[in-house]
Amino acid sequence: MPQLLALADRPFFLYGNVPMMVSNLPTIHDVAVRAGCSKSTVSRFLNGSELIAAETRTRIAEAIVQL
């Protein structure tokens, strides 16, 4: 399990001996919650799947812009 440390006032995860900065960028989960759909649907959208309803596509695109 990664360990969370505060280095120079910025949170880092340690993977082994390698510090990795935690990003403030939105995640697929954040987009899914905002768009009211599943993370799988957001992933399909990001990968260009055409199996998503037009209304859902619009909600996901708007959520991405808002975040």
SERO-4910 file (N, C-alpha, C, O; in steps of 0.05 Angstrom, whole numbers):
BEGIN
 pado doro    nc1    nc2    nc3   cac1   cac2   cac3    cc1    cc2    cc3    oc1    oc2    oc3
  Met    A     17    -24      0      0      0      0     18     25      0     36     26     16
  Pro    A     13     44    -17     29     68    -18     27     85      7      6     85     20
  Gln    A     48     98     14     49    115     37     46    144     29     60    152     10
  Leu    A     29    159     42     25    187     35     42    205     54     39    203     78
  Leu    A     59    222     43     75    240     58     72    268     49     64    273     26
  Ala    A     77    287     66     76    315     57    105    324     54    120    327     74
  Leu    A    114    329     30    141    339     24    138    366     12    125    370     -8
  Ala    A    151    386     25    150    413     14    122    423     11    115    436     -9
  Asp    A    104    416     30     76    425     30     60    413      6     39    424      0
  Arg    A     70    392     -7     56    379    -28     54    350    -22     74    338    -15
  Pro    A     31    338    -25     29    309    -18     42    292    -39     41    297    -63
  Phe    A     56    271    -30     69    252    -47     62    224    -39     57    219    -15
  Phe    A     60    206    -58     58    178    -52     86    166    -55    101    174    -73
  Leu    A     93    148    -38    119    133    -42    112    106    -53     98     90    -40
  Tyr    A    123    100    -76    121     73    -88    149     62    -86    167     69   -102
  Gly    A    154     45    -67    181     36    -62    196     60    -51    189     71    -31
  Asn    A    217     67    -65    233     91    -57    228    115    -76    242    134    -74
  Val    A    208    113    -93    203    133   -113    179    151   -105    157    141   -103
  Pro    A    184    177    -99    162    194    -92    147    202   -117    159    209   -137
  Met    A    120    202   -116    104    210   -138     84    231   -128     68    225   -109
  Met    A     84    254   -140     66    276   -131     37    269   -137     30    259   -158
  Val    A     20    275   -118     -9    272   -121    -20    295   -138    -14    318   -132
  Ser    A    -34    289   -158    -45    309   -176    -71    320   -167    -87    306   -154
  Asn    A    -77    345   -173   -103    357   -168   -121    356   -192   -142    367   -193
  Leu    A   -112    341   -213   -128    338   -237   -153    321   -232   -151    303   -215
  Pro    A   -175    327   -245   -199    310   -241   -194    281   -251   -179    277   -269
  Thr    A   -207    263   -238   -205    235   -245   -230    226   -260   -249    241   -262
  Ile    A   -229    202   -271   -252    190   -284   -275    189   -264   -298    194   -272
  His    A   -269    183   -239   -290    182   -218   -304    209   -216   -328    211   -214
  Asp    A   -287    231   -215   -298    258   -212   -317    265   -235   -339    276   -231
  Val    A   -308    258   -259   -325    263   -283   -351    247   -282   -372    257   -288
  Ala    A   -349    222   -274   -372    204   -273   -393    215   -253   -417    215   -259
  Val    A   -384    224   -230   -402    235   -210   -416    260   -221   -440    262   -218
  Arg    A   -400    277   -233   -411    303   -243   -431    297   -266   -451    311   -268
  Ala    A   -425    277   -283   -442    272   -306   -465    253   -299   -483    250   -316
  Gly    A   -464    241   -276   -486    223   -268   -485    196   -283   -506    186   -291
  Cys    A   -461    186   -288   -459    160   -301   -437    144   -288   -426    152   -268
  Ser    A   -431    121   -299   -410    104   -287   -382    111   -297   -379    125   -318
  Lys    A   -362    102   -282   -334    106   -291   -329     92   -317   -314    101   -334
  Ser    A   -342     69   -321   -339     54   -346   -349     69   -370   -337     69   -391
  Thr    A   -371     84   -366   -382    100   -388   -364    123   -395   -359    129   -418
  Val    A   -352    135   -374   -333    157   -379   -308    146   -394   -298    158   -413
  Ser    A   -299    122   -386   -277    110   -400   -283    104   -429   -267    109   -446
  Arg    A   -307     94   -434   -315     89   -462   -316    115   -478   -307    115   -501
  Phe    A   -326    136   -466   -326    162   -479   -298    171   -486   -293    180   -508
  Leu    A   -280    169   -467   -252    178   -471   -238    161   -492   -219    170   -505
  Asn    A   -247    136   -495   -234    118   -515   -249    119   -542   -243    103   -560
  Gly    A   -269    137   -545   -282    141   -570   -303    121   -578   -311    118   -601
  Ser    A   -314    106   -558   -335     87   -564   -360    101   -574   -367    123   -564
  Glu    A   -373     89   -593   -398    100   -603   -423     87   -589   -445     92   -598
  Leu    A   -418     71   -569   -440     57   -555   -452     74   -532   -462     62   -513
  Ile    A   -449    100   -534   -459    118   -513   -480    136   -524   -477    147   -546
  Ala    A   -503    139   -510   -524    156   -519   -514    185   -522   -497    194   -507
  Ala    A   -526    199   -541   -517    227   -547   -520    244   -522   -503    261   -517
  Glu    A   -542    241   -507   -547    257   -483   -525    252   -462   -515    270   -449
  Thr    A   -517    227   -459   -496    220   -440   -469    231   -449   -454    242   -433
  Arg    A   -464    230   -475   -439    242   -486   -438    271   -479   -417    281   -471
  Thr    A   -460    285   -483   -461    314   -477   -456    319   -448   -441    337   -441
  Arg    A   -469    303   -430   -464    307   -401   -435    303   -393   -424    318   -377
  Ile    A   -423    282   -405   -395    277   -398   -377    299   -408   -359    308   -394
  Ala    A   -382    308   -433   -365    330   -444   -368    355   -427   -348    369   -422
  Glu    A   -392    361   -419   -397    385   -402   -383    382   -375   -372    401   -364
  Ala    A   -384    358   -363   -371    353   -338   -341    357   -340   -329    368   -322
  Ile    A   -329    347   -362   -301    351   -366   -293    380   -367   -273    389   -356
  Val    A   -309    396   -382   -304    424   -385   -306    438   -357   -290    455   -350
  Gln    A   -327    431   -342   -331    443   -316   -309    437   -296   -301    454   -280
  Leu    A   -298    413   -298   -277    405   -279   -250    416   -288   -230    411   -275
***
